[in-house]
């Protein structure tokens, strides 16, 4: 999501994140992407300017500068607004997997039309036992085109004075690596360090840590969509590029207990000398700790751009391991002749698919576009191997033209088909739903009720 400022980072306004729209409004005195005026030129290597920049009009806002770098956190469509209208004169920065998924993206309608058009070719290949190379050659010869939404962003070979030059507007960078970016402004060039962090959301998803390497050391974190589970938090704590921004709180052990209190979710004031809820005394102004912090080793995040568009809340959620365990336990209680249709309407369900493939040692039927996406993810061999175009497996994650019904086997089989939906639910709600489906299964096992045709699993499993 773009946030309040159309993706512009206030501290580094030449950088936009997850918003690629361009204003076409030509009204007089109209400011398309208004930003509050900065108090200081915090990006300059020479330090903050002495003269504050004034707003250009009475509204107290100014026009956002031209974005020199466009950062993309991941390839879900709600973060791609305006991207299809861009051209090769821009620089988009993202992860390798995000680039691969982005360039392969097809709208559902176009997927359905293409799949319908190639059905005769696939049928002929099945009758004549032809391989995939034959299929690809026949599709090319027939002139059937796959409509990729972001085809225009692919690398192009241009002729520059008789020399062919490859121009690629999408720049991929590795995780956990400091990438210096040069920004231009009226005050002169400046440098910003960019670090891309794994957001634990879907393949290629990223957070961006931006910091100026010169005083006054402005730093911000843009989270995009993230899954802040315990493993994710521990990974951040142990990340050497994040550690300078972490505040170390002294945790006091209780008298007579040689251990730290178990519930680390309590706020820091809960660990005072009086026990939980009793705040520690303030640090004296003449203490050793109060006079530290002049070396610049410890940095501060000036702002966190936190994407809360799908914030579940502050209540406890089931862990991924717990949700996957309950999913597998529920599936295992059904008879062996059951087909399970997993509603995986986009990428982001990979962890659940991998867990099912490992546990039941089976491949999962995927549709053409899903298979292509999995094969593009070079850093996950299991994910590349678990999918199949063979519709015989008992697990299906294929999606029909409506994104729901699945393949012909799901629609026409006489076998029992159980649909699995993934929804956000709190830990208590999850426990109640698991208890209810287990009760239904128990009655079905003794012949006192029909087998459930659908059950809900927590999205924490994906």
DRENDO-1510 file (C-alpha; in Angstrom, 1 decimal, always signed):
<recs>
REC; n; res; u; v; w
REC; 1; UNK; +0.0; +0.0; +0.0 .
REC; 2; UNK; +1.2; +3.5; -0.8 .
REC; 3; UNK; +0.4; +5.1; +2.5 .
REC; 4; UNK; -0.3; +8.8; +3.2 .
REC; 5; UNK; +2.2; +10.4; +0.8 .
REC; 6; UNK; +1.7; +8.3; -2.4 .
REC; 7; UNK; +4.7; +6.2; -1.6 .
REC; 8; UNK; +7.1; +9.1; -1.0 .
REC; 9; UNK; +9.4; +8.7; +1.9 .
REC; 10; UNK; +9.3; +12.1; +3.8 .
REC; 11; UNK; +12.9; +11.8; +4.9 .
REC; 12; UNK; +14.1; +10.9; +1.4 .
REC; 13; UNK; +11.3; +12.2; -0.9 .
REC; 14; UNK; +13.2; +11.2; -4.1 .
REC; 15; UNK; +12.4; +7.6; -3.1 .
REC; 16; UNK; +8.9; +6.1; -3.5 .
REC; 17; UNK; +7.8; +2.7; -2.2 .
REC; 18; UNK; +4.9; +0.6; -3.5 .
REC; 19; UNK; +3.2; +3.4; -5.4 .
REC; 20; UNK; +3.9; +4.2; -9.1 .
REC; 21; UNK; +1.0; +6.4; -10.1 .
REC; 22; UNK; +1.6; +9.5; -12.1 .
REC; 23; UNK; -0.6; +12.6; -11.8 .
REC; 24; UNK; -2.3; +13.9; -14.9 .
REC; 25; UNK; -4.3; +16.7; -13.3 .
REC; 26; UNK; -3.5; +20.0; -14.9 .
REC; 27; UNK; -5.6; +22.3; -12.6 .
REC; 28; UNK; -3.9; +25.6; -11.7 .
REC; 29; UNK; -2.3; +25.7; -8.3 .
REC; 30; UNK; -2.8; +22.0; -8.0 .
REC; 31; UNK; -0.2; +20.0; -6.1 .
REC; 32; UNK; -0.6; +16.3; -7.1 .
REC; 33; UNK; +1.5; +14.7; -4.4 .
REC; 34; UNK; +1.7; +17.2; -1.5 .
REC; 35; UNK; +4.3; +16.7; +1.2 .
REC; 36; UNK; +4.7; +18.6; +4.5 .
REC; 37; UNK; +7.8; +20.9; +4.1 .
REC; 38; UNK; +11.0; +19.4; +5.6 .
REC; 39; UNK; +12.5; +21.4; +8.4 .
REC; 40; UNK; +16.1; +20.5; +7.5 .
REC; 41; UNK; +17.9; +19.1; +4.5 .
REC; 42; UNK; +18.7; +15.9; +6.4 .
REC; 43; UNK; +20.0; +14.1; +3.3 .
REC; 44; UNK; +22.9; +16.4; +2.6 .
REC; 45; UNK; +26.4; +15.0; +3.3 .
REC; 46; UNK; +27.2; +18.5; +4.6 .
REC; 47; UNK; +24.6; +18.1; +7.3 .
REC; 48; UNK; +21.3; +19.9; +7.9 .
REC; 49; UNK; +20.9; +23.3; +6.2 .
REC; 50; UNK; +20.7; +26.4; +8.4 .
REC; 51; UNK; +17.8; +27.9; +6.4 .
REC; 52; UNK; +14.5; +26.0; +6.8 .
REC; 53; UNK; +12.7; +25.3; +3.5 .
REC; 54; UNK; +9.4; +27.2; +3.3 .
REC; 55; UNK; +6.2; +25.8; +2.0 .
REC; 56; UNK; +5.4; +27.2; -1.5 .
REC; 57; UNK; +1.8; +28.1; -0.7 .
REC; 58; UNK; -0.5; +28.9; +2.1 .
REC; 59; UNK; -1.6; +25.3; +2.6 .
REC; 60; UNK; +1.8; +24.4; +4.2 .
REC; 61; UNK; +2.7; +21.7; +1.7 .
REC; 62; UNK; +5.0; +21.4; -1.3 .
REC; 63; UNK; +5.2; +19.4; -4.4 .
REC; 64; UNK; +7.0; +16.1; -4.1 .
REC; 65; UNK; +10.2; +15.9; -6.1 .
REC; 66; UNK; +10.6; +13.5; -9.0 .
REC; 67; UNK; +11.2; +10.0; -7.8 .
REC; 68; UNK; +14.7; +8.8; -8.7 .
REC; 69; UNK; +14.2; +5.3; -7.2 .
REC; 70; UNK; +11.1; +3.2; -7.0 .
REC; 71; UNK; +11.2; +0.5; -4.4 .
REC; 72; UNK; +8.8; -2.5; -4.6 .
REC; 73; UNK; +8.3; -4.6; -1.5 .
REC; 74; UNK; +6.6; -7.6; -3.2 .
REC; 75; UNK; +4.4; -8.6; -6.1 .
REC; 76; UNK; +0.9; -8.7; -4.7 .
REC; 77; UNK; -1.4; -6.5; -6.8 .
REC; 78; UNK; -2.4; -4.1; -4.1 .
REC; 79; UNK; +1.2; -2.9; -4.1 .
REC; 80; UNK; +1.6; -2.4; -7.9 .
REC; 81; UNK; -0.7; +0.6; -8.5 .
REC; 82; UNK; +0.5; +2.5; -11.6 .
REC; 83; UNK; +3.4; +0.1; -12.4 .
REC; 84; UNK; +2.0; -1.1; -15.7 .
REC; 85; UNK; +2.2; +2.5; -17.0 .
REC; 86; UNK; +5.9; +3.0; -16.3 .
REC; 87; UNK; +8.6; +2.9; -18.9 .
REC; 88; UNK; +12.3; +1.9; -19.0 .
REC; 89; UNK; +13.4; +5.4; -18.0 .
REC; 90; UNK; +12.9; +4.6; -14.3 .
REC; 91; UNK; +14.7; +2.4; -11.8 .
REC; 92; UNK; +12.7; -0.1; -9.8 .
REC; 93; UNK; +14.5; -1.9; -7.0 .
REC; 94; UNK; +13.2; -5.2; -5.6 .
REC; 95; UNK; +14.3; -8.8; -4.8 .
REC; 96; UNK; +15.1; -11.4; -7.5 .
REC; 97; UNK; +11.9; -13.4; -6.7 .
REC; 98; UNK; +9.7; -10.3; -6.8 .
REC; 99; UNK; +11.0; -9.4; -10.2 .
REC; 100; UNK; +10.4; -12.9; -11.5 .
REC; 101; UNK; +6.8; -13.0; -10.2 .
REC; 102; UNK; +6.1; -9.5; -11.4 .
REC; 103; UNK; +7.2; -10.1; -15.0 .
REC; 104; UNK; +5.2; -13.4; -15.1 .
REC; 105; UNK; +2.0; -11.8; -13.8 .
REC; 106; UNK; -1.2; -12.5; -15.8 .
REC; 107; UNK; -4.7; -11.2; -15.1 .
REC; 108; UNK; -7.2; -14.0; -14.2 .
REC; 109; UNK; -9.3; -13.3; -17.3 .
REC; 110; UNK; -6.2; -13.5; -19.6 .
REC; 111; UNK; -5.1; -16.7; -17.9 .
REC; 112; UNK; -8.5; -18.3; -18.5 .
REC; 113; UNK; -8.5; -17.3; -22.2 .
REC; 114; UNK; -5.0; -18.6; -22.8 .
REC; 115; UNK; -5.7; -21.9; -21.0 .
REC; 116; UNK; -8.9; -22.3; -23.1 .
REC; 117; UNK; -7.0; -21.6; -26.3 .
REC; 118; UNK; -4.3; -24.1; -25.8 .
REC; 119; UNK; -6.6; -27.0; -24.7 .
REC; 120; UNK; -6.6; -28.6; -28.3 .
REC; 121; UNK; -2.8; -28.5; -28.3 .
REC; 122; UNK; -2.6; -30.2; -24.9 .
REC; 123; UNK; -5.2; -32.8; -25.9 .
REC; 124; UNK; -3.2; -33.6; -29.1 .
REC; 125; UNK; +0.0; -33.8; -27.1 .
REC; 126; UNK; -1.6; -36.3; -24.7 .
REC; 127; UNK; -2.9; -38.5; -27.5 .
REC; 128; UNK; +0.5; -38.5; -29.3 .
REC; 129; UNK; +2.6; -38.7; -26.1 .
REC; 130; UNK; +4.4; -35.5; -27.1 .
REC; 131; UNK; +6.8; -33.7; -24.6 .
REC; 132; UNK; +6.7; -30.1; -23.3 .
REC; 133; UNK; +9.0; -28.8; -26.0 .
REC; 134; UNK; +6.6; -30.0; -28.7 .
REC; 135; UNK; +3.7; -28.2; -26.8 .
REC; 136; UNK; +5.7; -24.9; -26.6 .
REC; 137; UNK; +6.6; -25.1; -30.2 .
REC; 138; UNK; +3.0; -25.7; -31.3 .
REC; 139; UNK; +1.7; -22.8; -29.1 .
REC; 140; UNK; +4.3; -20.5; -30.7 .
REC; 141; UNK; +3.4; -21.7; -34.2 .
REC; 142; UNK; -0.3; -21.1; -33.6 .
REC; 143; UNK; +0.3; -17.5; -32.6 .
REC; 144; UNK; -1.4; -17.8; -29.2 .
REC; 145; UNK; +0.0; -15.1; -26.9 .
REC; 146; UNK; +0.4; -15.0; -23.2 .
REC; 147; UNK; -0.7; -11.6; -22.0 .
REC; 148; UNK; +1.8; -10.5; -19.3 .
REC; 149; UNK; +0.7; -7.3; -17.6 .
REC; 150; UNK; +4.2; -6.0; -17.0 .
REC; 151; UNK; +5.7; -7.1; -20.3 .
REC; 152; UNK; +6.8; -3.6; -20.9 .
REC; 153; UNK; +9.2; -3.7; -18.0 .
REC; 154; UNK; +11.3; -6.5; -19.3 .
REC; 155; UNK; +14.9; -5.9; -20.3 .
REC; 156; UNK; +15.3; -4.5; -23.8 .
REC; 157; UNK; +18.2; -4.5; -26.2 .
REC; 158; UNK; +18.8; -1.1; -27.7 .
REC; 159; UNK; +21.1; +0.1; -30.4 .
REC; 160; UNK; +23.4; +2.8; -29.1 .
REC; 161; UNK; +25.6; +4.0; -31.9 .
REC; 162; UNK; +25.8; +0.6; -33.5 .
REC; 163; UNK; +26.5; -1.1; -30.1 .
REC; 164; UNK; +23.7; -3.2; -28.7 .
REC; 165; UNK; +23.0; -2.3; -25.1 .
REC; 166; UNK; +20.7; -4.2; -22.7 .
REC; 167; UNK; +18.5; -1.8; -20.7 .
REC; 168; UNK; +16.8; -3.2; -17.6 .
REC; 169; UNK; +14.7; -0.8; -15.5 .
REC; 170; UNK; +14.3; -3.4; -12.7 .
REC; 171; UNK; +17.3; -3.7; -10.5 .
REC; 172; UNK; +17.5; -6.7; -8.1 .
REC; 173; UNK; +19.5; -6.6; -5.0 .
REC; 174; UNK; +20.3; -9.2; -2.4 .
REC; 175; UNK; +18.9; -9.3; +1.2 .
REC; 176; UNK; +21.1; -8.0; +4.1 .
REC; 177; UNK; +23.5; -6.0; +1.9 .
REC; 178; UNK; +24.2; -2.3; +2.2 .
REC; 179; UNK; +23.4; -0.7; -1.2 .
REC; 180; UNK; +24.4; +3.0; -1.6 .
REC; 181; UNK; +22.0; +5.1; -3.6 .
REC; 182; UNK; +22.9; +8.6; -4.9 .
REC; 183; UNK; +20.1; +11.2; -4.7 .
REC; 184; UNK; +20.1; +14.5; -6.6 .
REC; 185; UNK; +18.6; +17.6; -5.3 .
REC; 186; UNK; +18.9; +21.4; -5.4 .
REC; 187; UNK; +21.3; +21.2; -2.4 .
REC; 188; UNK; +23.6; +18.9; -4.3 .
REC; 189; UNK; +24.1; +15.1; -4.4 .
REC; 190; UNK; +23.6; +13.0; -1.3 .
REC; 191; UNK; +24.0; +9.3; -0.4 .
REC; 192; UNK; +21.5; +7.0; +1.2 .
REC; 193; UNK; +22.2; +3.5; +2.3 .
REC; 194; UNK; +19.6; +0.9; +1.4 .
REC; 195; UNK; +19.3; -2.5; +3.1 .
REC; 196; UNK; +16.6; -4.9; +2.0 .
REC; 197; UNK; +15.3; -7.3; +4.7 .
REC; 198; UNK; +13.2; -10.4; +4.4 .
REC; 199; UNK; +9.5; -9.5; +5.3 .
REC; 200; UNK; +8.4; -13.1; +5.9 .
REC; 201; UNK; +5.2; -12.5; +3.9 .
REC; 202; UNK; +5.5; -14.2; +0.5 .
REC; 203; UNK; +8.3; -15.2; -1.9 .
REC; 204; UNK; +10.5; -12.2; -2.5 .
REC; 205; UNK; +8.7; -9.9; +0.1 .
REC; 206; UNK; +11.0; -7.3; +1.6 .
REC; 207; UNK; +11.3; -4.5; +4.1 .
REC; 208; UNK; +13.5; -1.5; +3.3 .
REC; 209; UNK; +15.9; +0.1; +5.8 .
REC; 210; UNK; +17.0; +3.6; +4.6 .
REC; 211; UNK; +19.7; +5.5; +6.4 .
REC; 212; UNK; +22.0; +8.4; +5.7 .
REC; 213; UNK; +25.7; +7.6; +6.4 .
REC; 214; UNK; +26.5; +11.2; +7.4 .
REC; 215; UNK; +25.2; +13.4; +10.3 .
REC; 216; UNK; +22.5; +13.8; +11.4 .
REC; 217; UNK; +22.1; +10.0; +10.5 .
REC; 218; UNK; +18.5; +10.0; +9.5 .
REC; 219; UNK; +17.1; +6.5; +9.3 .
REC; 220; UNK; +13.6; +5.0; +8.5 .
REC; 221; UNK; +12.2; +1.6; +8.0 .
REC; 222; UNK; +9.4; +0.7; +5.6 .
REC; 223; UNK; +7.8; -2.6; +6.4 .
REC; 224; UNK; +5.5; -3.3; +3.5 .
REC; 225; UNK; +3.5; -6.4; +4.3 .
REC; 226; UNK; +5.2; -8.5; +6.9 .
REC; 227; UNK; +4.6; -11.5; +9.2 .
REC; 228; UNK; +6.0; -10.5; +12.5 .
REC; 229; UNK; +6.0; -13.9; +14.2 .
REC; 230; UNK; +8.5; -15.0; +16.8 .
REC; 231; UNK; +11.0; -16.4; +14.3 .
REC; 232; UNK; +10.9; -13.2; +12.3 .
REC; 233; UNK; +11.5; -11.0; +15.3 .
REC; 234; UNK; +14.4; -13.2; +16.5 .
REC; 235; UNK; +15.9; -13.0; +13.0 .
REC; 236; UNK; +15.8; -9.2; +13.1 .
REC; 237; UNK; +17.4; -9.1; +16.6 .
REC; 238; UNK; +20.3; -11.2; +15.3 .
REC; 239; UNK; +20.7; -9.3; +12.1 .
REC; 240; UNK; +24.0; -7.3; +12.3 .
REC; 241; UNK; +22.6; -4.6; +10.0 .
REC; 242; UNK; +19.6; -4.1; +12.3 .
REC; 243; UNK; +21.3; -4.3; +15.6 .
REC; 244; UNK; +22.6; -0.7; +15.6 .
REC; 245; UNK; +18.9; +0.4; +15.7 .
REC; 246; UNK; +17.9; -1.8; +18.7 .
REC; 247; UNK; +17.6; -0.5; +22.2 .
REC; 248; UNK; +19.0; -3.0; +24.8 .
REC; 249; UNK; +16.8; -2.9; +27.9 .
REC; 250; UNK; +18.2; -4.3; +31.1 .
REC; 251; UNK; +16.1; -7.2; +32.2 .
REC; 252; UNK; +16.2; -7.7; +36.0 .
REC; 253; UNK; +15.9; -11.3; +37.4 .
REC; 254; UNK; +13.6; -11.9; +40.3 .
REC; 255; UNK; +15.3; -12.5; +43.6 .
REC; 256; UNK; +15.9; -16.2; +44.1 .
REC; 257; UNK; +15.3; -17.0; +40.4 .
REC; 258; UNK; +18.3; -17.7; +38.2 .
REC; 259; UNK; +16.4; -17.1; +35.0 .
REC; 260; UNK; +14.8; -14.3; +33.0 .
REC; 261; UNK; +11.0; -14.0; +33.3 .
REC; 262; UNK; +9.3; -16.2; +30.7 .
REC; 263; UNK; +6.7; -13.7; +29.3 .
REC; 264; UNK; +9.0; -11.5; +27.2 .
REC; 265; UNK; +5.9; -9.9; +25.6 .
REC; 266; UNK; +5.6; -7.6; +28.6 .
REC; 267; UNK; +6.7; -4.0; +28.1 .
REC; 268; UNK; +10.1; -3.0; +29.6 .
REC; 269; UNK; +8.5; -1.3; +32.6 .
REC; 270; UNK; +7.2; -4.7; +33.7 .
REC; 271; UNK; +10.7; -5.7; +34.6 .
REC; 272; UNK; +11.3; -3.2; +37.4 .
REC; 273; UNK; +12.7; -4.2; +40.8 .
REC; 274; UNK; +9.2; -4.4; +42.2 .
REC; 275; UNK; +8.1; -7.1; +39.7 .
REC; 276; UNK; +5.6; -6.9; +36.9 .
REC; 277; UNK; +3.8; -3.6; +36.6 .
REC; 278; UNK; +6.2; -1.7; +38.8 .
REC; 279; UNK; +8.3; +0.6; +36.5 .
REC; 280; UNK; +12.1; +0.9; +37.2 .
REC; 281; UNK; +13.3; +4.1; +38.7 .
REC; 282; UNK; +14.5; +6.8; +36.2 .
REC; 283; UNK; +18.2; +6.8; +35.3 .
REC; 284; UNK; +20.0; +9.5; +37.3 .
REC; 285; UNK; +21.3; +12.3; +35.0 .
REC; 286; UNK; +24.8; +11.9; +36.4 .
REC; 287; UNK; +24.8; +8.1; +35.9 .
REC; 288; UNK; +27.2; +6.2; +33.7 .
REC; 289; UNK; +24.5; +5.1; +31.3 .
REC; 290; UNK; +23.0; +8.6; +31.0 .
REC; 291; UNK; +26.2; +10.0; +29.7 .
REC; 292; UNK; +26.7; +7.5; +26.9 .
REC; 293; UNK; +25.6; +7.7; +23.3 .
REC; 294; UNK; +28.1; +10.1; +21.8 .
REC; 295; UNK; +30.0; +7.6; +19.7 .
REC; 296; UNK; +27.3; +7.1; +17.0 .
REC; 297; UNK; +27.4; +3.3; +17.4 .
REC; 298; UNK; +23.8; +3.2; +18.4 .
REC; 299; UNK; +21.4; +4.5; +15.7 .
REC; 300; UNK; +17.8; +5.6; +16.0 .
REC; 301; UNK; +14.9; +5.0; +13.6 .
REC; 302; UNK; +13.4; +8.4; +13.0 .
REC; 303; UNK; +10.3; +6.9; +11.5 .
REC; 304; UNK; +8.7; +3.5; +10.8 .
REC; 305; UNK; +6.4; +3.3; +7.8 .
REC; 306; UNK; +4.2; +0.5; +9.1 .
REC; 307; UNK; +1.6; -1.0; +6.7 .
REC; 308; UNK; -1.5; -1.6; +8.7 .
REC; 309; UNK; -4.0; -2.0; +5.9 .
REC; 310; UNK; -4.5; -5.7; +6.9 .
REC; 311; UNK; -3.6; -5.4; +10.6 .
REC; 312; UNK; -5.1; -8.4; +12.4 .
REC; 313; UNK; -4.8; -6.8; +15.8 .
REC; 314; UNK; -2.7; -7.1; +19.0 .
REC; 315; UNK; -4.3; -10.3; +20.2 .
REC; 316; UNK; -2.5; -13.6; +20.1 .
REC; 317; UNK; -2.4; -15.5; +16.9 .
REC; 318; UNK; -1.6; -19.2; +16.4 .
REC; 319; UNK; +2.0; -19.7; +15.3 .
REC; 320; UNK; +2.8; -21.0; +11.8 .
REC; 321; UNK; +3.9; -24.4; +13.3 .
REC; 322; UNK; +0.7; -24.7; +15.3 .
REC; 323; UNK; -1.5; -23.8; +12.4 .
REC; 324; UNK; +0.3; -26.2; +10.0 .
REC; 325; UNK; +0.1; -29.0; +12.6 .
REC; 326; UNK; -3.6; -28.6; +13.0 .
REC; 327; UNK; -4.1; -28.5; +9.2 .
REC; 328; UNK; -2.2; -31.8; +8.8 .
REC; 329; UNK; -3.9; -33.4; +11.8 .
REC; 330; UNK; -7.4; -32.5; +10.3 .
REC; 331; UNK; -6.5; -33.7; +6.8 .
REC; 332; UNK; -5.2; -37.0; +8.2 .
REC; 333; UNK; -8.5; -37.7; +9.9 .
REC; 334; UNK; -10.4; -38.0; +6.6 .
REC; 335; UNK; -10.6; -41.3; +4.6 .
REC; 336; UNK; -7.8; -42.0; +2.1 .
REC; 337; UNK; -10.1; -41.5; -0.9 .
REC; 338; UNK; -10.7; -37.8; -0.2 .
REC; 339; UNK; -9.5; -35.1; -2.6 .
REC; 340; UNK; -8.5; -31.8; -0.9 .
REC; 341; UNK; -8.9; -28.5; -2.8 .
REC; 342; UNK; -6.8; -25.8; -1.2 .
REC; 343; UNK; -7.9; -22.3; -2.0 .
REC; 344; UNK; -4.6; -20.7; -2.9 .
REC; 345; UNK; -5.7; -17.9; -5.1 .
REC; 346; UNK; -2.3; -16.1; -5.3 .
REC; 347; UNK; +1.2; -16.7; -4.2 .
REC; 348; UNK; +1.8; -16.6; -0.5 .
REC; 349; UNK; +0.6; -20.1; +0.5 .
REC; 350; UNK; +3.9; -21.8; -0.2 .
REC; 351; UNK; +4.7; -22.9; +3.4 .
REC; 352; UNK; +1.4; -24.8; +3.7 .
REC; 353; UNK; +2.0; -26.5; +0.3 .
REC; 354; UNK; +5.5; -27.5; +1.2 .
REC; 355; UNK; +4.4; -28.9; +4.6 .
REC; 356; UNK; +1.7; -31.0; +3.0 .
REC; 357; UNK; +4.0; -32.3; +0.2 .
REC; 358; UNK; +6.6; -33.3; +2.8 .
REC; 359; UNK; +4.2; -34.8; +5.3 .
REC; 360; UNK; +2.2; -36.9; +2.8 .
REC; 361; UNK; +5.1; -37.4; +0.4 .
REC; 362; UNK; +2.9; -36.3; -2.5 .
REC; 363; UNK; +2.9; -33.8; -5.3 .
REC; 364; UNK; +0.2; -31.1; -5.6 .
REC; 365; UNK; -1.8; -30.3; -8.7 .
REC; 366; UNK; -1.3; -26.7; -9.8 .
REC; 367; UNK; -2.6; -24.8; -12.7 .
REC; 368; UNK; -0.3; -23.6; -15.5 .
REC; 369; UNK; +0.4; -20.2; -14.1 .
REC; 370; UNK; +1.1; -21.5; -10.6 .
REC; 371; UNK; +3.5; -24.0; -11.9 .
REC; 372; UNK; +5.3; -21.3; -13.8 .
REC; 373; UNK; +5.6; -19.1; -10.7 .
REC; 374; UNK; +7.0; -22.0; -8.6 .
REC; 375; UNK; +9.6; -22.8; -11.3 .
REC; 376; UNK; +10.8; -19.2; -11.2 .
REC; 377; UNK; +11.7; -19.4; -7.5 .
REC; 378; UNK; +15.3; -20.6; -7.9 .
REC; 379; UNK; +16.1; -20.4; -4.2 .
REC; 380; UNK; +13.5; -23.0; -3.1 .
REC; 381; UNK; +14.1; -26.4; -4.7 .
REC; 382; UNK; +11.2; -28.1; -2.8 .
REC; 383; UNK; +8.8; -25.5; -4.0 .
REC; 384; UNK; +10.0; -26.0; -7.6 .
REC; 385; UNK; +9.5; -29.8; -7.4 .
REC; 386; UNK; +6.2; -30.2; -5.5 .
REC; 387; UNK; +3.8; -29.0; -8.2 .
REC; 388; UNK; +2.5; -31.1; -11.1 .
REC; 389; UNK; +0.2; -30.7; -14.1 .
REC; 390; UNK; -1.0; -34.3; -13.5 .
REC; 391; UNK; -4.5; -33.9; -12.1 .
REC; 392; UNK; -4.5; -37.3; -10.3 .
REC; 393; UNK; -3.0; -36.3; -6.9 .
REC; 394; UNK; -5.4; -36.0; -3.9 .
REC; 395; UNK; -4.2; -32.5; -3.2 .
REC; 396; UNK; -5.2; -29.7; -5.6 .
REC; 397; UNK; -4.3; -26.0; -5.3 .
REC; 398; UNK; -5.4; -25.2; -8.9 .
REC; 399; UNK; -7.7; -22.3; -9.5 .
REC; 400; UNK; -10.4; -22.1; -12.1 .
REC; 401; UNK; -11.3; -19.1; -14.2 .
REC; 402; UNK; -13.2; -17.7; -11.3 .
REC; 403; UNK; -10.4; -18.4; -8.9 .
REC; 404; UNK; -12.5; -20.8; -6.9 .
REC; 405; UNK; -13.7; -23.9; -8.7 .
REC; 406; UNK; -10.4; -25.5; -9.7 .
REC; 407; UNK; -9.8; -28.0; -12.5 .
REC; 408; UNK; -12.1; -30.5; -14.2 .
REC; 409; UNK; -11.2; -33.3; -11.7 .
REC; 410; UNK; -12.5; -31.1; -8.8 .
REC; 411; UNK; -15.7; -30.3; -10.7 .
REC; 412; UNK; -16.7; -33.7; -12.1 .
REC; 413; UNK; -15.1; -36.3; -9.8 .
REC; 414; UNK; -17.4; -38.7; -7.9 .
REC; 415; UNK; -14.8; -38.8; -5.1 .
REC; 416; UNK; -15.3; -36.8; -1.9 .
REC; 417; UNK; -13.9; -33.3; -2.3 .
REC; 418; UNK; -13.1; -31.2; +0.8 .
REC; 419; UNK; -12.4; -27.5; +0.3 .
REC; 420; UNK; -9.8; -25.9; +2.6 .
REC; 421; UNK; -10.1; -22.1; +3.1 .
REC; 422; UNK; -7.3; -20.1; +4.8 .
REC; 423; UNK; -8.6; -17.2; +6.9 .
REC; 424; UNK; -7.1; -14.8; +9.5 .
REC; 425; UNK; -8.3; -15.9; +13.0 .
REC; 426; UNK; -7.2; -15.3; +16.6 .
REC; 427; UNK; -5.8; -18.2; +18.6 .
REC; 428; UNK; -9.1; -18.7; +20.6 .
REC; 429; UNK; -11.2; -18.6; +17.4 .
REC; 430; UNK; -8.8; -21.0; +15.7 .
REC; 431; UNK; -9.0; -23.4; +18.7 .
REC; 432; UNK; -12.8; -23.3; +18.6 .
REC; 433; UNK; -13.0; -24.0; +14.9 .
REC; 434; UNK; -10.5; -26.9; +15.1 .
REC; 435; UNK; -12.6; -28.3; +17.9 .
REC; 436; UNK; -15.8; -28.0; +15.9 .
REC; 437; UNK; -14.3; -29.7; +12.7 .
REC; 438; UNK; -12.9; -32.5; +14.8 .
REC; 439; UNK; -16.3; -33.1; +16.3 .
REC; 440; UNK; -17.9; -33.2; +12.9 .
REC; 441; UNK; -15.2; -35.7; +11.7 .
REC; 442; UNK; -15.7; -37.9; +14.8 .
REC; 443; UNK; -19.4; -38.2; +14.1 .
REC; 444; UNK; -18.7; -39.0; +10.4 .
REC; 445; UNK; -16.2; -41.7; +11.4 .
REC; 446; UNK; -18.9; -43.6; +13.2 .
REC; 447; UNK; -21.5; -43.0; +10.5 .
REC; 448; UNK; -23.7; -40.6; +12.5 .
REC; 449; UNK; -23.1; -37.6; +10.1 .
REC; 450; UNK; -21.9; -36.7; +6.6 .
REC; 451; UNK; -18.3; -36.0; +6.1 .
REC; 452; UNK; -17.6; -32.2; +6.1 .
REC; 453; UNK; -17.2; -30.7; +2.6 .
REC; 454; UNK; -15.2; -27.7; +3.8 .
REC; 455; UNK; -13.1; -26.6; +6.7 .
REC; 456; UNK; -11.2; -23.5; +7.6 .
REC; 457; UNK; -7.5; -23.3; +8.4 .
REC; 458; UNK; -5.6; -20.4; +9.9 .
REC; 459; UNK; -3.7; -18.2; +7.4 .
REC; 460; UNK; -0.8; -18.5; +9.9 .
REC; 461; UNK; -0.2; -21.8; +8.2 .
REC; 462; UNK; +0.8; -20.2; +4.9 .
</recs>
